[in-house]
Each structure stands twice: as C-alpha cells, then as structure tokens.
Amino acid sequence: MNRKVSLLVFLSLILLNSCVMLYNTQDIRNTINSNVDQTNRNYSKVKADYEQKNKIFETLKSSIISVKDPSFKVISDEKLAFDSAYHNLTKTKEDINRCQQQFEQLVVGKSKIKSNEPEWDKLKQIKSDMTLSTSQLNGLGESYTSRSNSLVGAINNSHYKRLNKSTFSSQMQKNIGELKNSLLEVNGQFKLFDNEMRKAYMSKQIDDSTYQSKKEIAAKILVELNIMEAAAKRLVALESKFQRRNNKNDEIWIGENTETNALMKKIESKIDVIKKAQLEFRSLSNALKPKTE
C-alpha cells in the first residue's frame, strides 16, 4: 500500500513538472522593445505636429483682443478637444514605456521565468497591459489626427489670417517714408510761398490789407503743417510699437479682434489726418500765392 502511494506521489510530481511553462525573457524583451521603438517613432511625429499647431494657436491667442469673440471661441473649443486627444495619446504612450520599465525590473538576472515562479503572474499582467495599451494607441492616433485637422479647419475658416511680418513692415515703412517726404515738400513749399509773400509786400506789390489776409492764411497753413507733423510722428511711434510687439514673429495675425488690426486702424486714421491736412494746405497755399499782375 505504501509503495502504491509513493508511486502515485512520484507520478504526480512528474506530471506537475511536465505542465510547468516558461517564458524566455530575451524573446519577450525583443517583442517589447520593438513595440516601444515603433510607438516612440510614431509619437515623435505626433509631438512635432502638436507643437507646431500649438504654436500657431498660441501666437493667434496672443494677438487677440478678446478671447470671447465668437470666431475665436470656435477655435478655442477645437483646441481644447485637440489638447485632450494629444494628452490621451501621450498617457497611453507613457503606459507602454512604463510596461517596458516594469518588465526590465521584473526580469533582472533572469533568462527565463517559469509558471510556478512568483514573477509569472506579474509578467502576464505586464504583457496584458502592453497589449491593451498598444491596441488603444491606434484608435487614439486616429482621434488625434481628426482633432488636428479640425483645429486647422477652424482657423482657416475664421476671419483671422496670417500675414508675413516683413512684407507688412516693409509696406508700413514705405508709407511712412513717403509721408515724411511729402511733409518735407510741403514745408519747403510753405517757406517759399511765405518768402514770396513777404517780398511782394516789401516791394509794394500787395497792400497792407492783402498782406494781413495772407498772413492769416499762412497761420492756418502752419496749423495744418503741425497737424501733419504730429500725425507723422504718431505713425513712427505706432510702427515702433508694431516692431516691438512682433519682434520674435515671422508672421502676424490680422483681422477683426486682433491687436494688429487695431494698430492698422490707428495707422490708417493718422494717414487720413495727413491726407486731409494736405488737401487743406493745397487750398490755402493757392490763396497764399502773391498776385503780381
């Protein structure tokens, strides 16, 4: 009887030992590393795309006067969804990397792990977590791409437009330069007319009453000249403000509710002031010309 029991125990041990499974840690490592490498390569492309789109949004936001503007609100909502998609994808990518770290910590000094060892269940859990995260990553990648395209679409369909800063700046400086030249010309003309008027008076070509009336006209011209000069100085100050505000930007945002648009309106208003003053000057200067016949 005892021999039969011993034999059964011996056979049971043989059977149990024959059912022991094992994992070759290097084979698992190769699979995990390949998975992680592919994940990191794909994620680097996503990260580059996110940083580019995020920079575009932040540059636009910094140019906005009111974030409550309906058009910007649409873009802002799309940005929130875009951020969420990116963060979800980033978290899953980090989960995969964490599985790799957990695996390496688990198999330190082991070339194999058997099913009857305490590390077996932990290894199975790591493999399961990585499989789940990898399968989720594909769907999250598609979601991210969709949100990225939606954000770009919202920006492109808005009234906000990007403009090359150097082109805008060059045009602004050209306009200011032309206005300065016009002022120099106007000043020269005024001095010439004023000198001719005095000569005509001194040579008795015009009488006292005519001279006094022309002096009044000259005083009005000086007022217009001062208006033009003040507006020109303000234009220079506005141009400097524009350069300071956008000194680090290659592009600027224009359109209603942008700082640049507000600045452009101020510049346009000063140009209008100068143009009106120039018209008034021409009218007054014609009356100032001495009549010698």
C-alpha positions as CSV (number, residue, x, y, z in Angstrom):
1,M,0.0,0.0,0.0
2,N,2.8,2.4,0.9
3,R,4.6,1.6,-2.3
4,K,1.4,2.4,-4.3
5,V,1.1,5.8,-2.5
6,S,4.7,6.6,-3.1
7,L,4.4,5.7,-6.7
8,L,1.3,7.9,-7.1
9,V,3.1,10.9,-5.5
10,F,6.1,10.3,-7.7
11,L,3.9,10.2,-10.8
12,S,2.0,13.3,-9.7
13,L,5.3,15.2,-9.3
14,I,6.4,14.1,-12.7
15,L,3.0,15.3,-14.2
16,L,3.2,18.6,-12.4
17,N,6.7,19.2,-13.6
18,S,5.8,18.3,-17.1
19,C,3.0,21.1,-17.0
20,V,5.4,23.8,-16.0
21,M,5.5,26.6,-18.7
22,L,8.2,29.2,-19.1
23,Y,8.9,32.4,-20.9
24,N,12.3,33.2,-22.4
25,T,12.9,36.7,-21.2
26,Q,15.0,37.8,-24.2
27,D,12.2,36.8,-26.6
28,I,9.8,38.9,-24.6
29,R,12.3,41.7,-24.4
30,N,12.7,41.8,-28.2
31,T,9.0,42.0,-28.7
32,I,8.5,44.7,-26.1
33,N,11.5,46.8,-27.3
34,S,10.2,46.6,-30.9
35,N,6.8,47.7,-29.8
36,V,8.2,50.6,-27.7
37,D,10.5,51.7,-30.5
38,Q,7.7,51.8,-33.0
39,T,5.5,53.7,-30.5
40,N,8.2,56.3,-29.8
41,R,8.8,56.8,-33.6
42,N,5.1,57.4,-34.2
43,Y,4.8,59.6,-31.2
44,S,7.7,61.8,-32.2
45,K,5.8,62.7,-35.3
46,V,2.6,63.4,-33.3
47,K,4.6,65.5,-30.8
48,A,6.1,67.6,-33.7
49,D,2.7,68.2,-35.2
50,Y,1.2,69.1,-31.8
51,E,4.0,71.6,-31.0
52,Q,3.5,73.2,-34.5
53,K,-0.3,73.5,-34.1
54,N,0.0,74.7,-30.5
55,K,2.5,77.4,-31.5
56,I,0.1,78.6,-34.2
57,F,-2.8,78.7,-31.7
58,E,-0.8,80.5,-29.0
59,T,0.5,83.1,-31.5
60,L,-3.0,83.8,-32.6
61,K,-4.3,83.9,-29.0
62,S,-1.6,86.4,-28.1
63,S,-2.8,88.6,-31.0
64,I,-6.4,88.5,-29.9
65,I,-8.0,91.5,-28.2
66,S,-11.0,89.5,-26.8
67,V,-11.0,85.7,-26.3
68,K,-14.8,85.9,-26.1
69,D,-15.0,86.7,-29.8
70,P,-17.4,84.0,-31.3
71,S,-14.9,83.2,-34.1
72,F,-12.1,82.7,-31.6
73,K,-14.4,80.7,-29.3
74,V,-14.9,78.1,-32.0
75,I,-11.1,77.8,-32.5
76,S,-10.6,77.7,-28.7
77,D,-13.1,74.8,-28.3
78,E,-11.4,72.9,-31.1
79,K,-8.1,73.5,-29.3
80,L,-9.4,72.0,-26.1
81,A,-10.5,68.8,-27.9
82,F,-7.1,68.8,-29.7
83,D,-5.3,69.0,-26.4
84,S,-7.4,66.2,-24.9
85,A,-6.7,63.9,-27.8
86,Y,-2.9,64.6,-27.5
87,H,-2.9,64.1,-23.7
88,N,-4.8,60.8,-24.1
89,L,-2.3,59.6,-26.7
90,T,0.7,60.8,-24.6
91,K,-0.6,59.0,-21.5
92,T,-1.0,55.7,-23.4
93,K,2.4,56.1,-24.9
94,E,3.8,56.6,-21.4
95,D,1.9,53.5,-20.2
96,I,3.7,51.4,-22.9
97,N,7.0,52.8,-21.8
98,R,6.2,52.0,-18.2
99,C,5.4,48.4,-19.1
100,Q,8.9,48.2,-20.6
101,Q,10.4,49.5,-17.4
102,Q,8.4,47.2,-15.2
103,F,9.4,44.2,-17.3
104,E,13.1,45.0,-17.0
105,Q,12.8,45.4,-13.3
106,L,11.0,42.1,-13.0
107,V,13.5,40.0,-15.0
108,V,16.7,41.3,-13.6
109,G,19.1,38.4,-13.5
110,K,16.6,36.0,-15.1
111,S,16.9,34.4,-18.6
112,K,13.7,32.5,-18.1
113,I,10.5,32.8,-15.9
114,K,8.6,29.6,-15.1
115,S,4.9,29.4,-14.4
116,N,5.5,28.1,-10.9
117,E,7.5,31.2,-10.0
118,P,6.1,34.3,-8.3
119,E,7.1,36.6,-11.2
120,W,4.9,34.6,-13.6
121,D,1.6,36.4,-12.8
122,K,3.3,39.8,-12.8
123,L,4.8,39.1,-16.2
124,K,1.4,38.1,-17.6
125,Q,-0.1,41.3,-16.3
126,I,2.7,43.4,-17.9
127,K,2.1,41.6,-21.3
128,S,-1.7,42.1,-20.9
129,D,-1.3,45.8,-20.1
130,M,1.0,46.4,-23.0
131,T,-1.3,44.6,-25.4
132,L,-4.2,46.7,-24.2
133,S,-2.3,50.0,-24.5
134,T,-1.0,49.1,-27.9
135,S,-4.5,48.4,-29.2
136,Q,-5.8,51.6,-27.7
137,L,-3.0,53.6,-29.3
138,N,-4.2,53.0,-32.8
139,G,-7.6,54.5,-32.1
140,L,-6.2,57.4,-30.2
141,G,-3.9,58.2,-33.1
142,E,-6.8,58.4,-35.4
143,S,-8.7,60.6,-33.0
144,Y,-5.7,62.9,-32.7
145,T,-5.4,63.2,-36.4
146,S,-9.1,64.1,-36.7
147,R,-8.8,66.7,-34.0
148,S,-5.7,68.2,-35.5
149,N,-7.4,68.6,-38.9
150,S,-10.5,70.1,-37.2
151,L,-8.4,72.7,-35.4
152,V,-6.6,73.7,-38.7
153,G,-10.0,73.9,-40.4
154,A,-11.5,76.1,-37.7
155,I,-8.5,78.5,-38.0
156,N,-8.6,78.6,-41.8
157,N,-12.3,79.1,-41.9
158,S,-12.2,82.0,-39.4
159,H,-11.7,85.7,-40.3
160,Y,-8.2,85.6,-38.8
161,K,-5.5,85.5,-41.4
162,R,-1.7,85.2,-41.2
163,L,0.5,87.7,-43.0
164,N,4.3,87.8,-43.5
165,K,5.6,90.3,-41.0
166,S,8.4,91.6,-43.1
167,T,6.1,92.3,-46.0
168,F,3.7,94.2,-43.8
169,S,6.5,96.0,-42.1
170,S,8.2,97.0,-45.4
171,Q,4.9,98.4,-46.7
172,M,4.3,100.3,-43.5
173,Q,7.8,101.8,-43.5
174,K,7.4,102.7,-47.2
175,N,4.2,104.5,-46.5
176,I,5.8,106.4,-43.5
177,G,8.8,107.3,-45.7
178,E,6.5,108.7,-48.4
179,L,4.6,110.7,-45.9
180,K,7.8,112.1,-44.4
181,N,8.9,113.2,-47.9
182,S,5.5,114.8,-48.5
183,L,5.9,116.8,-45.3
184,L,9.4,117.9,-46.3
185,E,8.0,119.0,-49.7
186,V,5.0,120.8,-48.0
187,N,7.3,122.6,-45.6
188,G,9.6,123.7,-48.5
189,Q,6.6,125.0,-50.4
190,F,5.3,126.9,-47.5
191,K,8.6,128.6,-46.8
192,L,8.8,129.5,-50.5
193,F,5.3,130.9,-50.5
194,D,5.8,132.8,-47.3
195,N,9.1,134.3,-48.6
196,E,7.4,135.4,-51.9
197,M,4.5,136.9,-50.0
198,R,7.0,139.0,-47.9
199,K,8.9,140.0,-50.9
200,A,5.7,141.1,-52.6
201,Y,4.7,143.1,-49.6
202,M,8.1,144.8,-49.2
203,S,8.1,145.7,-52.9
204,K,4.7,147.2,-52.6
205,Q,3.2,144.6,-55.0
206,I,0.5,143.9,-52.4
207,D,-1.1,146.3,-49.9
208,D,-1.5,146.1,-46.1
209,S,-4.9,144.5,-46.2
210,T,-3.9,141.9,-48.7
211,Y,-0.8,141.1,-46.7
212,Q,-2.7,140.7,-43.5
213,S,-5.2,138.4,-45.1
214,K,-2.4,136.3,-46.5
215,K,-0.7,136.2,-43.1
216,E,-3.9,134.8,-41.7
217,I,-3.9,132.2,-44.4
218,A,-0.2,131.4,-43.5
219,A,-1.2,130.9,-39.9
220,K,-3.9,128.4,-40.9
221,I,-1.3,126.6,-43.1
222,L,1.0,126.4,-40.1
223,V,-1.8,124.7,-38.1
224,E,-2.2,122.2,-40.9
225,L,1.5,121.6,-41.1
226,N,1.6,121.0,-37.3
227,I,-1.3,118.5,-37.7
228,M,0.6,116.6,-40.4
229,E,3.8,116.6,-38.5
230,A,2.1,115.3,-35.3
231,A,0.3,112.6,-37.2
232,A,3.6,111.6,-38.9
233,K,5.4,111.3,-35.5
234,R,2.5,109.2,-34.2
235,L,2.9,106.9,-37.3
236,V,6.5,106.4,-36.4
237,A,5.6,105.6,-32.8
238,L,2.9,103.1,-34.0
239,E,5.4,101.4,-36.4
240,S,7.9,101.1,-33.5
241,K,5.2,99.6,-31.3
242,F,4.4,97.1,-34.1
243,Q,8.0,96.1,-34.3
244,R,8.4,95.6,-30.5
245,R,5.2,93.6,-30.4
246,N,6.2,91.2,-33.2
247,N,10.0,91.2,-33.0
248,K,10.1,87.4,-32.5
249,N,7.4,86.6,-35.0
250,D,7.9,85.8,-38.7
251,E,4.1,86.0,-39.3
252,I,1.4,88.2,-37.8
253,W,-2.3,87.8,-37.4
254,I,-4.7,90.3,-39.0
255,G,-8.5,90.6,-38.9
256,E,-11.1,91.9,-36.6
257,N,-10.4,91.5,-32.9
258,T,-6.6,91.3,-33.4
259,E,-4.0,93.8,-32.0
260,T,-2.5,94.2,-35.4
261,N,-5.9,95.1,-36.9
262,A,-6.4,97.7,-34.2
263,L,-2.9,99.1,-34.8
264,M,-3.6,99.2,-38.6
265,K,-6.8,101.2,-38.0
266,K,-4.8,103.7,-35.9
267,I,-2.2,104.0,-38.7
268,E,-4.9,104.4,-41.3
269,S,-6.6,107.1,-39.2
270,K,-3.3,109.0,-38.9
271,I,-2.7,108.7,-42.7
272,D,-6.3,110.1,-43.2
273,V,-5.4,113.0,-41.0
274,I,-2.3,113.8,-43.0
275,K,-4.2,113.5,-46.3
276,K,-6.9,115.9,-45.2
277,A,-4.3,118.3,-43.9
278,Q,-2.5,118.1,-47.3
279,L,-5.7,119.0,-49.1
280,E,-6.3,121.9,-46.8
281,F,-2.7,123.0,-47.3
282,R,-3.0,123.0,-51.1
283,S,-6.2,125.0,-50.9
284,L,-4.7,127.6,-48.5
285,S,-1.4,127.7,-50.3
286,N,-3.1,128.6,-53.6
287,A,-4.7,131.6,-51.8
288,L,-1.3,132.5,-50.4
289,K,0.5,132.8,-53.8
290,P,1.2,136.5,-54.5
291,K,-0.6,138.1,-57.4
292,T,1.9,140.3,-59.1
293,E,-0.1,141.3,-62.2
